[in-house]
């Protein structure tokens, strides 16, 4: 049986309740040496290793060797050996770890293993969000070594809070668990197409944005969602056509993908979109403060969509304003924001890309439901 973290502490900062990692805590640190500009391992040895030694945090370093290495590792690992799993990479490696934990037969205990993030990629959305949630920084964002040191300091402190996860169903009946975002259209295109600029670091997203703006696309599809304020408590769980692996939590708000959405859902009238973005952290990247009011465990999917007809300059202004979290104050009539508990997206355009936590998934109908506080995050 996996051992939980230490006893619950009193509320700290804004009423957030933290737990504290036991001391000394035993940490497995997974490093992707190819993430970002290929400097993750050097950044760890140059900046983080000495911090952990000073804080008396024993750790075991694991260098990932191939895609899904971390997923396979945590799916089979004896988690009783570890008090926390820490990822030194971009967001993709944490996506692997979370899905590996949720594929275990003992997923209920496994997903309670505290998870930490050290920025070593080019996006670093969760690391930027963790820095923001800590409330210790006078500014909303940090970059490069400043962000790494902030996350390293929080790892040494060892405060743990709950984190929402989102269950995502694909047309093939494959089920994924997501901690960051589901994207279609402009955002997913920029994320994937900017891979060619990975060597320049976080600025790759700005370069990708400018390239995609030059040939702005419109995507046809259908979107529906269950607003937070109207979320019902079902009398009994529904039977899903796409039940999860190893009995992982049932998505009682979702019908099968082959069934119509319930009447309590909102169906968006528009069917021509520039982008659809569902996000559940404050930041989409180090320099994109996408949801100023978000918390790691606020129980909401923050749904943004931009309808067709927006001009290139207006779309660029939205993304520039997002650097300081000011995009919702732009008064853009094409931008819509809703807090939701569940959603369904059905692309009609024959070509396009859907990403989950920045990873490309199969293209086609997709739906999602939030599971509040399912995981635990080293944060604060």
C-alpha positions in Angstrom: 0.0 0.0 0.0 1.3 3.4 -1.0 2.0 5.7 2.0 0.3 9.1 1.9 2.0 12.4 2.6 2.1 13.7 6.1 -0.6 15.3 8.2 -2.8 18.1 6.9 -1.7 21.6 7.8 -3.8 24.6 8.6 -5.1 26.7 5.7 -2.4 28.9 4.2 -2.9 31.9 1.9 -6.4 32.4 0.7 -7.8 29.4 2.6 -6.0 26.7 0.6 -5.4 23.6 2.7 -2.0 22.0 2.2 -0.5 18.7 3.4 3.2 18.4 4.0 5.5 15.8 2.6 7.0 13.6 5.4 10.6 14.2 6.3 12.9 13.0 5.0 10.9 12.5 1.9 12.0 10.1 -0.8 11.7 11.6 -4.3 11.9 10.0 -7.7 12.9 12.6 -10.3 12.3 11.8 -13.9 14.2 13.9 -16.4 13.7 14.0 -20.2 17.1 15.0 -21.5 15.6 15.9 -24.9 12.9 18.3 -23.7 13.0 22.0 -24.6 16.5 22.9 -25.9 17.9 19.6 -24.6 19.3 21.2 -21.4 17.0 19.6 -18.8 19.7 17.4 -17.3 22.2 20.2 -17.2 19.7 22.5 -15.6 19.0 19.9 -12.9 22.6 19.3 -12.0 23.5 23.0 -12.2 20.6 24.4 -10.2 18.3 21.9 -8.4 20.6 19.2 -7.2 22.4 21.4 -4.6 19.0 22.8 -3.4 17.8 19.3 -2.7 21.0 18.4 -0.9 20.7 21.5 1.3 17.1 20.8 2.1 18.0 17.1 2.9 15.7 15.8 0.3 17.1 12.4 -0.9 16.3 11.6 -4.5 16.7 9.0 -7.2 17.3 10.4 -10.7 15.8 8.6 -13.7 16.7 9.6 -17.2 13.9 8.7 -19.6 15.1 6.9 -22.7 12.2 6.9 -25.1 8.6 8.1 -25.5 6.3 6.5 -22.9 9.2 5.3 -20.8 7.9 7.3 -17.8 4.4 5.9 -18.4 5.6 2.3 -18.4 7.8 2.9 -15.3 5.2 4.4 -13.0 2.5 1.9 -14.2 4.7 -1.0 -12.8 6.7 0.8 -10.0 6.5 -0.1 -6.3 5.2 3.3 -5.2 5.7 2.5 -1.5 9.4 3.4 -2.1 8.5 7.0 -3.0 6.9 9.9 -1.2 6.7 12.0 -4.4 7.3 11.8 -8.2 8.9 14.9 -9.7 9.1 15.6 -13.4 12.0 17.7 -14.9 10.8 18.3 -18.4 8.0 20.1 -20.3 4.4 19.2 -19.8 4.5 16.1 -21.9 6.3 13.9 -19.4 3.8 14.7 -16.6 1.1 13.7 -19.1 2.8 10.3 -19.4 3.2 9.9 -15.6 -0.4 10.8 -14.8 -1.8 8.3 -17.4 0.6 5.6 -16.2 -0.7 6.1 -12.6 -4.3 6.0 -13.8 -3.7 2.7 -15.7 -2.7 0.8 -12.5 -5.1 -1.5 -10.7 -4.5 0.5 -7.6 -5.1 3.8 -9.3 -7.0 5.3 -6.4 -3.9 5.1 -4.2 -1.4 5.7 -7.0 -2.8 9.0 -8.1 -2.5 10.3 -4.6 1.3 10.2 -4.9 2.3 13.9 -4.7 3.5 15.2 -8.1 6.1 17.9 -8.6 7.2 19.8 -11.7 10.6 21.4 -12.5 10.5 23.3 -15.8 12.8 21.8 -18.4 10.8 22.2 -21.6 9.8 25.0 -23.8 6.1 25.4 -22.7 6.3 24.8 -19.0 2.7 25.7 -18.5 2.2 23.8 -15.2 5.5 25.1 -13.8 4.3 28.7 -14.5 0.9 27.9 -13.0 2.6 26.5 -9.8 4.7 29.6 -9.5 1.5 31.7 -9.8 -0.4 29.7 -7.3 2.3 30.0 -4.7 1.4 33.6 -4.1 4.9 34.4 -3.1 5.9 36.2 -6.3 5.0 39.9 -6.8 4.7 39.2 -10.5 2.4 36.7 -12.2 5.0 35.1 -14.4 8.6 33.9 -14.2 10.9 32.6 -16.9 14.0 30.5 -17.4 16.2 30.1 -14.3 13.9 32.2 -12.1 11.0 29.8 -12.8 13.2 26.8 -12.2 14.5 28.2 -8.9 10.9 29.0 -7.8 9.7 25.5 -8.5 12.9 24.0 -6.9 12.2 26.0 -3.7 8.6 24.7 -3.6 9.8 21.2 -3.9 12.2 21.7 -1.0 9.3 23.1 1.1 7.2 20.1 0.2 3.7 21.5 0.6 1.0 19.6 -1.3 -2.5 20.6 -2.4 -5.1 18.8 -4.5 -5.2 19.1 -8.3 -8.1 18.6 -10.7 -7.8 16.1 -13.5 -10.0 15.9 -16.6 -11.1 12.6 -18.2 -11.1 12.7 -22.0 -12.8 10.2 -24.3 -11.8 9.8 -27.9 -13.8 8.4 -30.8 -11.8 5.1 -30.6 -13.0 4.7 -27.0 -9.5 5.4 -25.8 -9.6 7.3 -22.5 -6.9 9.8 -21.3 -6.4 11.8 -18.2 -5.4 15.4 -18.6 -4.0 18.0 -16.2 -3.6 21.0 -18.5 -5.7 21.5 -21.7 -7.6 20.2 -24.6 -7.2 22.3 -27.8 -8.4 22.4 -31.4 -7.8 24.9 -34.1 -5.3 27.8 -33.8 -3.8 26.8 -30.5 -3.2 23.2 -31.3 -1.8 24.1 -34.7 0.7 26.6 -33.2 1.7 24.1 -30.5 2.4 21.3 -33.0 3.8 23.3 -35.9 6.2 25.3 -33.6 8.0 22.1 -32.8 10.4 23.0 -35.7 11.5 26.0 -33.6 12.1 24.0 -30.4 15.8 24.9 -30.3 14.9 28.5 -29.5 13.0 27.7 -26.3 9.8 29.3 -25.2 9.9 31.9 -28.0 8.9 29.1 -30.4 5.2 29.7 -29.6 5.5 33.4 -30.6 7.2 32.4 -33.8 4.5 29.7 -34.5 1.7 32.2 -33.7 3.1 34.7 -36.3 3.4 32.0 -38.9 -0.1 30.7 -38.3 -1.6 34.2 -38.3 -0.2 34.7 -41.8 -2.5 32.0 -43.1 -5.4 32.0 -40.6 -7.7 29.0 -40.8 -11.4 28.5 -40.0 -12.6 25.1 -38.6 -16.1 23.8 -38.8 -17.4 21.8 -35.9 -20.0 21.5 -33.2 -19.4 22.4 -29.5 -21.6 21.7 -26.5 -20.9 22.0 -22.8 -22.4 21.7 -19.3 -22.0 25.0 -17.4 -20.7 24.9 -13.9 -23.9 26.6 -12.5 -26.1 24.0 -14.1 -24.1 20.9 -13.2 -26.6 18.3 -12.0 -26.0 15.6 -9.4 -27.2 12.5 -11.2 -29.6 10.2 -9.4 -27.5 7.2 -10.4 -24.3 6.8 -12.5 -24.9 6.4 -16.2 -23.4 3.5 -18.1 -20.7 4.7 -20.5 -19.9 3.3 -23.8 -16.3 4.2 -23.2 -15.6 3.1 -19.6 -12.0 3.7 -18.4 -9.2 1.2 -17.9 -8.9 -0.6 -14.5 -12.1 0.9 -13.3 -10.8 4.4 -13.1 -13.4 7.0 -12.1 -16.7 6.9 -13.9 -17.7 9.9 -15.9 -21.3 10.2 -14.7 -21.9 13.5 -16.5 -21.0 12.1 -20.0 -23.3 10.1 -22.3 -21.7 7.8 -24.8 -20.1 9.7 -27.7 -22.7 8.1 -30.0 -25.5 9.6 -27.9 -26.9 13.2 -28.0 -25.9 15.5 -25.2 -28.4 16.0 -22.4 -30.9 18.8 -22.4 -29.1 20.5 -19.5 -26.1 21.2 -21.8 -25.6 24.3 -23.8 -25.2 23.8 -27.6 -23.1 26.6 -29.2 -24.9 28.0 -32.3 -21.8 28.9 -34.2 -20.1 26.1 -36.1 -17.2 28.1 -37.6 -14.3 28.5 -35.2 -10.8 29.8 -35.1 -10.0 28.0 -31.9 -11.4 26.0 -29.0 -9.4 25.8 -25.9 -10.4 24.0 -22.6 -7.8 24.7 -19.9 -7.7 23.9 -16.2 -4.6 25.7 -15.0 -3.8 29.4 -14.9 -1.1 29.4 -17.6 -1.0 27.9 -21.1 2.8 28.7 -21.3 5.3 30.6 -19.3 4.2 33.9 -20.9 0.5 33.1 -21.4 -1.6 33.9 -18.3 -4.8 32.4 -19.8 -7.1 32.0 -16.8 -6.3 34.7 -14.2 -8.8 33.3 -11.7 -7.9 29.6 -12.0 -6.7 27.4 -9.2 -5.2 23.9 -9.4 -8.4 22.6 -7.7 -11.2 25.0 -8.6 -13.4 22.2 -10.0 -13.9 23.9 -13.4 -12.8 23.5 -17.0 -12.2 27.0 -18.3 -13.6 26.9 -21.9 -12.5 29.6 -24.4 -13.5 29.7 -28.1 -13.0 32.2 -30.8 -15.5 32.3 -33.7 -14.8 33.0 -37.3 -14.7 36.6 -38.5 -12.0 37.8 -36.1 -9.3 39.8 -37.9 -5.6 38.8 -37.7 -4.7 42.0 -35.8 -7.5 41.4 -33.3 -6.4 37.8 -32.7 -2.8 38.9 -32.3 -4.0 41.6 -29.7 -5.7 38.8 -27.7 -2.6 36.8 -27.4 -0.4 39.8 -26.6 -2.9 40.8 -23.9 -2.8 37.2 -22.6 0.8 37.8 -21.4 -0.6 39.8 -18.6 -4.0 38.1 -18.3 -5.8 41.0 -20.0 -7.4 39.3 -22.9 -10.9 39.1 -21.4 -10.9 42.9 -21.0 -10.3 43.4 -24.7 -14.0 43.4 -25.5 -13.5 41.1 -28.4 -17.0 40.0 -29.7 -15.5 36.8 -31.2 -14.0 35.6 -27.9 -16.3 33.6 -25.5 -15.4 32.3 -22.1 -17.4 29.8 -20.0 -16.7 27.8 -16.8 -17.9 24.2 -17.5 -18.0 20.8 -15.9 -18.0 18.8 -19.1 -17.9 19.4 -22.9 -18.1 17.8 -26.3 -16.3 18.8 -29.4 -17.2 17.3 -32.8 -15.0 18.5 -35.6 -16.6 18.6 -39.1 -13.6 19.9 -41.0 -11.8 16.9 -42.5 -8.4 18.1 -41.5 -7.1 19.5 -38.2 -5.3 18.6 -35.0 -6.5 18.0 -31.5 -4.0 18.1 -28.6 -4.3 17.0 -25.0 -1.7 18.6 -22.7 0.2 19.5 -25.9 0.2 15.9 -27.2 -1.5 15.2 -30.5 -4.4 12.7 -30.2 -6.6 11.1 -32.8 -8.7 13.5 -34.8 -12.5 13.2 -34.3 -15.2 13.6 -31.8 -14.0 14.1 -28.2 -15.6 14.8 -24.9 -14.3 15.6 -21.4 -15.4 15.8 -17.7 -13.6 17.2 -14.8 -12.8 15.2 -11.7 -12.1 17.7 -8.9 -9.1 17.2 -6.6 -8.3 13.7 -8.0 -4.5 14.2 -8.0 -2.1 16.0 -5.6 0.4 18.7 -6.6 3.5 20.0 -4.8 2.6 23.6 -4.9 3.1 26.4 -2.4 
